[in-house]
Amino acid sequence: MKDISKSLNHLRRVKERIPGVSQLLSKRPDRFSEGVWPGYFSRAAGTRVWDLDGNEYLDMSIGGIGATVLGYADPDVDGAVRDAIGNGVASSLNCPEELELADLLCELHPWADMARFGRCGGEAMAMAVRIARAKTGRDVVAFCGYHGWHDWYLAANIGSGDALSGHLQAGLDPLGVPAALAGTAHPFAYNDLEALAAIVEQHGANLAAVVMEPTRGAEPAPGFLPGVRELADSCGAVLILDEISAGFRLTTGGAHLLYGLTPDMAVFSKALGNGYPISAVIGRGEVMDAARYCFISSTNWTERTGPAAALATIGKFRRMDAASHLMRLGQAVQEGLRELAAKHGLPMDVGGMKPMTHFSFKDGDPHALKALFVQEMLDRDILASTLCYMMHAHTMDDVGAYLQAADEALAVVAEARAAGDAEGRLRGASSVAGFKRMA
């Protein structure tokens, strides 16, 4: 059992000073096992992370929440950022890297003519929705999946209970979102073309956009993606693809390139800058042109490090054919987990994009079983959860070490499930699902 006293003391102090503990829900220690999960890092390099107490871990968990697609402290990306810093991050003039990045993104996506940049995924999604509304002069949005914390999205939960519960996050309270936005956002499930058709039938005349990820936890059913394109066209809605998670993971560029789907706009972040803040909205000229006439502006969207990091990340990702490596690693992880589930008689769902594997325990107390798995993997010097995001720095040896440790950890989980005492074996707390207040 590791000493993580510094990390736990840090968490106690954070609770008094930072509402919600973390700036990102996915990094809250209670999402893993509060009291056991170290929570804070002092250093990260390649695939290794060191906590505040100096413990070293192989990170086979959330990989910077999918942002560090090449690996931590990648020397090529960090070197490009250092050069950018050396030449000045900000001035009264604009940085030329913006145009270079816009040209590169439009080269990778020949259907796109223009690009706008931000620094975070959620704000880029809000930017895209505003452009679509400006282009169409309409208010309503149909969406599938998780797209951030902004008002346009959380409006789906106003007066409707938890309409977002099937879209990655449950329990998202629209507290603080203007009640007047009720009825402006309507969810539909992935691969459910009939649900989208019903939204188009009811709201088509006022439908500004159809927003969705090209893929996330499942492959598109035959005819689904072409059907979405056809429905959007039938009512003049703008088709926006959220590539924040899938982009620059399955291929160099957006995952939609693999599916033959041509959107009107696409949004990138996360892997785009390998951990440095950068986001992009690209689109067809006639749609993006609306951005000239609606107010979308921010000082820090003009700083230099984001575009510099993106150019270096895309260049290395392309040069190294990183997508192929990520797919091989992810396939080995998924196949290995399925074999271990069968070996230990554990009912588990294993799926997701290959480089972004997720699994869940199907019965017993899934939250306690998850926390027990986290605990057992930490005891074997591995950061792990029910998500396993691949980075280019990972090797097949890393995957082998992960699966060997998972074999031992899942044996303990299976025993606890059979005995019905998973929570009693925890040194910390059971994991928390959805959005709940962290005490």
LINQUI-V133322 format. One record per residue. N is the residue number from 1. RES is the residue in three letters. PHI is phi in whole degrees, 0 to 359 (none if undefined). Layout:
BEGIN
N	RES	PHI
N	RES	PHI
END
This chain:
BEGIN
1	MET	none
2	LYS	280
3	ASP	276
4	ILE	237
5	SER	297
6	LYS	295
7	SER	296
8	LEU	292
9	ASN	294
10	HIS	299
11	LEU	298
12	ARG	300
13	ARG	290
14	VAL	299
15	LYS	301
16	GLU	277
17	ARG	242
18	ILE	239
19	PRO	301
20	GLY	82
21	VAL	73
22	SER	235
23	GLN	286
24	LEU	229
25	LEU	308
26	SER	292
27	LYS	258
28	ARG	293
29	PRO	303
30	ASP	288
31	ARG	286
32	PHE	246
33	SER	194
34	GLU	298
35	GLY	104
36	VAL	237
37	TRP	292
38	PRO	295
39	GLY	83
40	TYR	228
41	PHE	241
42	SER	260
43	ARG	203
44	ALA	215
45	ALA	206
46	GLY	63
47	THR	245
48	ARG	252
49	VAL	228
50	TRP	246
51	ASP	276
52	LEU	291
53	ASP	267
54	GLY	90
55	ASN	288
56	GLU	255
57	TYR	229
58	LEU	278
59	ASP	270
60	MET	240
61	SER	253
62	ILE	258
63	GLY	45
64	GLY	63
65	ILE	58
66	GLY	83
67	ALA	276
68	THR	269
69	VAL	293
70	LEU	270
71	GLY	129
72	TYR	287
73	ALA	52
74	ASP	301
75	PRO	295
76	ASP	288
77	VAL	291
78	ASP	299
79	GLY	296
80	ALA	296
81	VAL	291
82	ARG	298
83	ASP	297
84	ALA	297
85	ILE	297
86	GLY	297
87	ASN	263
88	GLY	97
89	VAL	282
90	ALA	219
91	SER	205
92	SER	284
93	LEU	250
94	ASN	270
95	CYS	276
96	PRO	289
97	GLU	299
98	GLU	302
99	LEU	292
100	GLU	300
101	LEU	290
102	ALA	299
103	ASP	299
104	LEU	294
105	LEU	295
106	CYS	286
107	GLU	293
108	LEU	289
109	HIS	234
110	PRO	300
111	TRP	287
112	ALA	266
113	ASP	244
114	MET	219
115	ALA	215
116	ARG	235
117	PHE	235
118	GLY	228
119	ARG	230
120	CYS	226
121	GLY	294
122	GLY	299
123	GLU	291
124	ALA	292
125	MET	295
126	ALA	297
127	MET	298
128	ALA	296
129	VAL	296
130	ARG	296
131	ILE	298
132	ALA	296
133	ARG	294
134	ALA	293
135	LYS	296
136	THR	267
137	GLY	70
138	ARG	242
139	ASP	247
140	VAL	278
141	VAL	233
142	ALA	258
143	PHE	216
144	CYS	225
145	GLY	97
146	TYR	263
147	HIS	223
148	GLY	115
149	TRP	254
150	HIS	283
151	ASP	302
152	TRP	302
153	TYR	274
154	LEU	294
155	ALA	303
156	ALA	297
157	ASN	267
158	ILE	289
159	GLY	68
160	SER	232
161	GLY	75
162	ASP	226
163	ALA	297
164	LEU	270
165	SER	298
166	GLY	268
167	HIS	238
168	LEU	84
169	GLN	238
170	ALA	258
171	GLY	75
172	LEU	275
173	ASP	283
174	PRO	279
175	LEU	305
176	GLY	94
177	VAL	273
178	PRO	305
179	ALA	299
180	ALA	296
181	LEU	277
182	ALA	305
183	GLY	87
184	THR	263
185	ALA	226
186	HIS	230
187	PRO	276
188	PHE	222
189	ALA	277
190	TYR	300
191	ASN	71
192	ASP	252
193	LEU	292
194	GLU	297
195	ALA	295
196	LEU	294
197	ALA	300
198	ALA	294
199	ILE	295
200	VAL	297
201	GLU	297
202	GLN	277
203	HIS	239
204	GLY	309
205	ALA	293
206	ASN	238
207	LEU	270
208	ALA	280
209	ALA	206
210	VAL	247
211	VAL	243
212	MET	197
213	GLU	276
214	PRO	294
215	THR	198
216	ARG	211
217	GLY	265
218	ALA	214
219	GLU	280
220	PRO	293
221	ALA	291
222	PRO	306
223	GLY	87
224	PHE	293
225	LEU	295
226	PRO	300
227	GLY	294
228	VAL	297
229	ARG	301
230	GLU	294
231	LEU	294
232	ALA	298
233	ASP	295
234	SER	296
235	CYS	241
236	GLY	78
237	ALA	277
238	VAL	276
239	LEU	268
240	ILE	249
241	LEU	259
242	ASP	274
243	GLU	257
244	ILE	298
245	SER	267
246	ALA	281
247	GLY	298
248	PHE	54
249	ARG	221
250	LEU	270
251	THR	199
252	THR	282
253	GLY	125
254	GLY	278
255	ALA	298
256	HIS	299
257	LEU	298
258	LEU	284
259	TYR	259
260	GLY	68
261	LEU	259
262	THR	255
263	PRO	272
264	ASP	266
265	MET	214
266	ALA	219
267	VAL	239
268	PHE	234
269	SER	195
270	LYS	38
271	ALA	298
272	LEU	302
273	GLY	239
274	ASN	50
275	GLY	105
276	TYR	277
277	PRO	288
278	ILE	198
279	SER	220
280	ALA	219
281	VAL	242
282	ILE	246
283	GLY	187
284	ARG	294
285	GLY	304
286	GLU	292
287	VAL	274
288	MET	296
289	ASP	301
290	ALA	297
291	ALA	294
292	ARG	292
293	TYR	250
294	CYS	248
295	PHE	278
296	ILE	222
297	SER	200
298	SER	200
299	THR	304
300	ASN	284
301	TRP	287
302	THR	256
303	GLU	289
304	ARG	267
305	THR	293
306	GLY	299
307	PRO	299
308	ALA	297
309	ALA	295
310	ALA	296
311	LEU	299
312	ALA	290
313	THR	295
314	ILE	298
315	GLY	300
316	LYS	289
317	PHE	303
318	ARG	292
319	ARG	297
320	MET	269
321	ASP	48
322	ALA	300
323	ALA	301
324	SER	297
325	HIS	295
326	LEU	298
327	MET	294
328	ARG	296
329	LEU	299
330	GLY	296
331	GLN	296
332	ALA	296
333	VAL	296
334	GLN	294
335	GLU	296
336	GLY	295
337	LEU	295
338	ARG	296
339	GLU	296
340	LEU	291
341	ALA	299
342	ALA	293
343	LYS	301
344	HIS	262
345	GLY	63
346	LEU	260
347	PRO	290
348	MET	227
349	ASP	263
350	VAL	239
351	GLY	192
352	GLY	94
353	MET	304
354	LYS	306
355	PRO	284
356	MET	228
357	THR	291
358	HIS	227
359	PHE	216
360	SER	213
361	PHE	270
362	LYS	273
363	ASP	214
364	GLY	70
365	ASP	255
366	PRO	299
367	HIS	286
368	ALA	290
369	LEU	295
370	LYS	298
371	ALA	298
372	LEU	294
373	PHE	297
374	VAL	304
375	GLN	298
376	GLU	294
377	MET	290
378	LEU	299
379	ASP	296
380	ARG	253
381	ASP	68
382	ILE	231
383	LEU	282
384	ALA	209
385	SER	213
386	THR	269
387	LEU	238
388	CYS	219
389	TYR	262
390	MET	276
391	MET	239
392	HIS	299
393	ALA	289
394	HIS	295
395	THR	238
396	MET	296
397	ASP	295
398	ASP	298
399	VAL	298
400	GLY	298
401	ALA	295
402	TYR	298
403	LEU	291
404	GLN	295
405	ALA	293
406	ALA	296
407	ASP	302
408	GLU	291
409	ALA	293
410	LEU	290
411	ALA	297
412	VAL	293
413	VAL	299
414	ALA	297
415	GLU	296
416	ALA	292
417	ARG	298
418	ALA	295
419	ALA	275
420	GLY	69
421	ASP	232
422	ALA	302
423	GLU	295
424	GLY	291
425	ARG	268
426	LEU	279
427	ARG	274
428	GLY	247
429	ALA	262
430	SER	296
431	SER	288
432	VAL	253
433	ALA	251
434	GLY	71
435	PHE	253
436	LYS	226
437	ARG	295
438	MET	264
439	ALA	294
END
